[in-house]
Structure formats: C-alpha cells, structure tokens
Amino acid sequence: MDQSGTELQQLIETGQGRLELLIGWDNPAGQRLAMETGFTREGVRRMPDGELQVWSRLPGDPAGPAPRLLPDLPGGELSDGVVTLRPLDERDVAFYAELHSLPEVVITSVPPVPPSAEEVRRRCGRAAANWLAGTRADLVILDTATGERAGEIDLYYQEPPTQQAMIGYSLLPSYRKRGFATRAAQLVALWAFAETDIARLIAGAAPENVGSQRVLERAGFRREAFLRSRLPGPGGTRIDDVQYVLLAGDLLAQASSGSDH
Ligand SMILES: CC(C)(COP(=O)(O)OP(=O)(O)OC[C@H]1O[C@@H](n2cnc3c(N)ncnc32)[C@H](O)[C@@H]1OP(=O)(O)O)[C@@H](O)C(=O)NCCC(=O)NCCS
C-alpha cells in the first residue's frame, strides 16, 4: 500500500463516522484502494462535468479487501498461442469505434444502434472500473502472431445470485473464419470456471446467425432454448434469440472425449 493508502488506513482506524470517497471512472487505482480498504460502492454521483463513483465506509464495516467477483487475469492476459485476450481500455477507442460501426455487429448489439463517439470513449474508459466492480469483463481479441486487434469478447456477470453470466463477441471481417471467436469463447469459459464462481455461462444468437451458433457449438455450448422476441431489434421490432449454455462439466466431458479445436 502506498502513502495515500496508508493515510486512508489511518483515517479508517481513527474515524468515528462515515467516510466517503468520490472516484473518477478513469481512476482504477483509486477504486482498487477503496476495495482493498473495505469501502463499499454505493452508486454514481452525477456532476455537471461528468460522473463519479461513490464509495463509503462505516465504522463496523468488515475490513477489506472487498471480494472480487471477477478477479484480474493471471499475468494480465489469456492466450492459447493463436489468440490473446487482454482487458479493453482507452487505447482501444479507434478499434472499438470501427468494430461497432459494422452493420452486422450493430444488429447483434443491445440496443441495435451504433454507439456515439462519446459512448465509445465511455465504454473503453469505464471497462477497468466495471471489471473491478464485477459487472463485466470486456476483452480485446488479439492475433497473437502479430499483436493486431482482431475483435472483442465480453463477459457480463448479470446474475451473481444464481451464478449465471453471459458472453458476447464480434470479429473484424478480415479475421473471421479462422477459429478466433471459438478460441476466444473457450479461453473465457476456462477462465470463468477456474477463477470465478460462475456456474452457468450462457450466450445467445439470432436464429439466422449460423456463424455465431456454430462458434458456440464448437466451443462446447449446448443449445438450450428458443426465446421469442427476446431482444430489441431495429425500428421498434423485436428479435428472437437462440440460447446456448455451457457448464464446467461440459468442458470436462469435451476434454475427456478428446475433442479440441
Ligand atoms: C459470428 C462471428 C463472431 C464468428 O467469428 P469467427 O471467428 O469467424 O468464427 P470461427 O472462425 O471461430 O468459426 C467457428 C465455426 O463457425 C463457422 N462459421 C463462422 N462464420 C460463419 C458464417 N457466417 N456462416 C456459417 N458458418 C460460419 C466456421 O466455418 C467454423 O465452422 P467449423 O468449426 O465447422 O469449421 C463473426 O462472424 C462476427 O463477428 N459476426 C458479426 C457479429 C456477430 O454476429 N457476433 C455474434 C453475436 S451473437
């Protein structure tokens, strides 16, 4: 713990009342310090020049560190030698804007509209904070051989009480049909089952999105349900969703049957 951490610890030990920290979304180090010292995230304070995260600590709160639903990646990345996954950050704004302007990516997004430049900056800039908060892990898929950005894969921890999370992914056109999405889904699934308490990993695809369904089958997911009108479509329409699920046991069964990509 650095000097500001030591000072914060002293304040906690001597303080009688409520301690409050306002932390910028672009300050994951501050957020880590708050978590390490037992602060609880309360919400978001809207300010004229932007939003701040509100963290508080009361006397009697358990000493930190607060539990992490989504821990850091071991060594900062995941790789199988062909693709490498690393956390999305503010360096990825141009790539993210390019990927999310593609019509076939927009139509599979919720909502199905291209994000504004401001929204792109916000998503990239807040990715580290969301990961620390345990709500989502946004990852860039890199071509390991060149280090170039090929796509993204995101894990949304939507239902911690039932230990169910969802993944979604997209590739730039020049990197498709090379097994990258399948490999990325497998890497995220292995990490999720090994390093988090996630028990069910789900993913959805539009009925006509054969490519995405094939990715999920190759990655060991099983088709589970057909959800009618599940998602908002363009112009006020609704889109059906084919839902797939992967359990840790499915991966083990796949491994013991010798199936590999
Ligand atoms: C869907 C998508 C992610 C597939 O990524 P990818 O890296 O090309 O997928 P993979 O190379 O891992 O392909 C896995 C399998 O699916 C097949 N496949 C991939 N795209 C396909 C397509 N458009 N039509 C039919 N089969 C397809 C591959 O041939 C491969 O099959 P195989 O195992 O029998 O050889 C990519 O096309 C994409 O980004 N699409 C736009 C966004 C999107 O649909 N995202 C998913 C939202 S649910």
The ligand as an SDF file (V2000), in Angstrom:
LIG
                    3D

 48 50  0  0  0  0  0  0  0  0999 V2000
  -20.1060  -14.7080  -35.7240 C   0  0  0  0  0  0  0  0  0  0  0  0
  -18.6220  -14.3990  -35.6870 C   0  0  0  0  0  0  0  0  0  0  0  0
  -18.2520  -13.8940  -34.3120 C   0  0  0  0  0  0  0  0  0  0  0  0
  -17.8520  -15.6890  -35.9980 C   0  0  0  0  0  0  0  0  0  0  0  0
  -16.4860  -15.4630  -35.7070 O   0  0  0  0  0  0  0  0  0  0  0  0
  -15.3430  -16.3350  -36.4080 P   0  0  0  0  0  0  0  0  0  0  0  0
  -14.0600  -16.0270  -35.7250 O   0  0  0  0  0  0  0  0  0  0  0  0
  -15.4160  -16.1700  -37.8610 O   0  0  0  0  0  0  0  0  0  0  0  0
  -15.8080  -17.8150  -36.0240 O   0  0  0  0  0  0  0  0  0  0  0  0
  -14.8840  -19.1140  -36.0990 P   0  0  0  0  0  0  0  0  0  0  0  0
  -13.8240  -18.9000  -37.1290 O   0  0  0  0  0  0  0  0  0  0  0  0
  -14.4570  -19.4700  -34.7210 O   0  0  0  0  0  0  0  0  0  0  0  0
  -15.9030  -20.1870  -36.6830 O   0  0  0  0  0  0  0  0  0  0  0  0
  -16.3940  -21.3070  -35.9680 C   0  0  0  0  0  0  0  0  0  0  0  0
  -17.2280  -22.1390  -36.9240 C   0  0  0  0  0  0  0  0  0  0  0  0
  -18.3120  -21.3520  -37.4300 O   0  0  0  0  0  0  0  0  0  0  0  0
  -18.2890  -21.3200  -38.8430 C   0  0  0  0  0  0  0  0  0  0  0  0
  -18.7150  -20.0180  -39.2930 N   0  0  0  0  0  0  0  0  0  0  0  0
  -18.2140  -18.8120  -38.9470 C   0  0  0  0  0  0  0  0  0  0  0  0
  -18.8940  -17.8270  -39.5600 N   0  0  0  0  0  0  0  0  0  0  0  0
  -19.8530  -18.4300  -40.2990 C   0  0  0  0  0  0  0  0  0  0  0  0
  -20.8900  -17.9570  -41.1530 C   0  0  0  0  0  0  0  0  0  0  0  0
  -21.0530  -16.6390  -41.3580 N   0  0  0  0  0  0  0  0  0  0  0  0
  -21.7090  -18.8640  -41.7420 N   0  0  0  0  0  0  0  0  0  0  0  0
  -21.5530  -20.1840  -41.5000 C   0  0  0  0  0  0  0  0  0  0  0  0
  -20.5970  -20.7050  -40.7160 N   0  0  0  0  0  0  0  0  0  0  0  0
  -19.7560  -19.8250  -40.1110 C   0  0  0  0  0  0  0  0  0  0  0  0
  -16.8230  -21.5710  -39.1960 C   0  0  0  0  0  0  0  0  0  0  0  0
  -16.6690  -22.0590  -40.5020 O   0  0  0  0  0  0  0  0  0  0  0  0
  -16.4780  -22.5890  -38.1520 C   0  0  0  0  0  0  0  0  0  0  0  0
  -17.0600  -23.8190  -38.5270 O   0  0  0  0  0  0  0  0  0  0  0  0
  -16.2540  -25.2070  -38.4310 P   0  0  0  0  0  0  0  0  0  0  0  0
  -15.9050  -25.3530  -36.9980 O   0  0  0  0  0  0  0  0  0  0  0  0
  -17.2120  -26.2110  -38.9250 O   0  0  0  0  0  0  0  0  0  0  0  0
  -15.0540  -25.0310  -39.2840 O   0  0  0  0  0  0  0  0  0  0  0  0
  -18.2420  -13.3130  -36.7390 C   0  0  0  0  0  0  0  0  0  0  0  0
  -18.7280  -13.6980  -37.9930 O   0  0  0  0  0  0  0  0  0  0  0  0
  -18.7780  -11.9260  -36.4070 C   0  0  0  0  0  0  0  0  0  0  0  0
  -18.1110  -11.1450  -35.7340 O   0  0  0  0  0  0  0  0  0  0  0  0
  -20.0030  -11.6280  -36.8720 N   0  0  0  0  0  0  0  0  0  0  0  0
  -20.6460  -10.3310  -36.6290 C   0  0  0  0  0  0  0  0  0  0  0  0
  -21.0230  -10.1190  -35.1640 C   0  0  0  0  0  0  0  0  0  0  0  0
  -21.7850  -11.3040  -34.5740 C   0  0  0  0  0  0  0  0  0  0  0  0
  -22.6380  -11.9230  -35.1980 O   0  0  0  0  0  0  0  0  0  0  0  0
  -21.4610  -11.6070  -33.3000 N   0  0  0  0  0  0  0  0  0  0  0  0
  -22.1230  -12.6770  -32.5770 C   0  0  0  0  0  0  0  0  0  0  0  0
  -23.3540  -12.1580  -31.9400 C   0  0  0  0  0  0  0  0  0  0  0  0
  -24.3430  -13.4440  -31.2380 S   0  0  0  0  0  0  0  0  0  0  0  0
  1  2  1  0
  2  3  1  0
  2  4  1  0
  2 36  1  0
  4  5  1  0
  5  6  1  0
  6  7  2  0
  6  8  1  0
  6  9  1  0
  9 10  1  0
 10 11  2  0
 10 12  1  0
 10 13  1  0
 13 14  1  0
 14 15  1  0
 15 16  1  0
 15 30  1  0
 16 17  1  0
 17 18  1  0
 17 28  1  0
 18 19  1  0
 18 27  1  0
 19 20  2  0
 20 21  1  0
 21 22  1  0
 21 27  2  0
 22 23  1  0
 22 24  2  0
 24 25  1  0
 25 26  2  0
 26 27  1  0
 28 29  1  0
 28 30  1  0
 30 31  1  0
 31 32  1  0
 32 33  2  0
 32 34  1  0
 32 35  1  0
 36 37  1  0
 36 38  1  0
 38 39  2  0
 38 40  1  0
 40 41  1  0
 41 42  1  0
 42 43  1  0
 43 44  2  0
 43 45  1  0
 45 46  1  0
 46 47  1  0
 47 48  1  0
M  END
$$$$
